[in-house]
Amino acid sequence: MQDFWLRELEAAERAEARARALRDRFGPAAEARCADEIRSIADADRRRDMEDVRRALRWT
C-alpha cells in the first residue's frame, strides 16, 4: 500500500513540474494549450498524465 502512495506522490510531483514548465513557456494560455494537446492524444495513459498536468496548472 505504501508503494501505491509513493507512486501517486511521484506522479503528482512530475505533473506539477510539467505544469510549471508549461506556465513558464505559454503564460496564461498554458491551460488552453494543455487542453488542446489532450484532445490530440490517442493513448489513454498519456492522456491521463496530461489531465494530471492540466489539474496541476489550476493550482500553480
N, C-alpha and C positions, 0 to 999 in steps of 0.2 A: 504494500500500500504506500509506503514511503517513497518508493521509486516512482509511482504514479504522480505524486505531488511534486517531486523534484523535476520530473519531465515537464509537467504543466508550468512550473515556475520558470524553467529554462525557455520554454516556448513563449511565455509572456514577455520575458526579457528580450528575446530575439524580436518579437513583434514590436515592442516599444522602441528598440534601436532602429528598426526599419522605418517606423513611423517618424522618428526624429529626422532620419536622413531624408525622407520624402518631404517633410515640412521644411527642412533647410533648402531643399532643391526647388520645390514648387510653391512654397509660401502658402497663402490662404487657399490656393486651388488644389492642395495636396489630397484632400479627401475626395474631391471630384475625380482627380486623376486616378486614385486608387479604385474608385467605383468603376471607372471606365475599364481599367485593367481587369478587374474581377469578371466583368461581362465577357471578356475575350478569352478567359481561361477555361479550357475544357476539363482538365484534370481536377477531380473533386477535392483531393487532398491539398493541392496547391491553391485552389480557390478558398478552401477553409483557412489556410495560412494567411492569405491576403485579407480575408474577413477579420482575422485577428488583428492585422495591421490597421485596417480601417477603424476598428473599435479603439485601438490604441491612439489613433490620430485624434479621436474625440476627446481623449484625456490628456493629451500632451500639448 
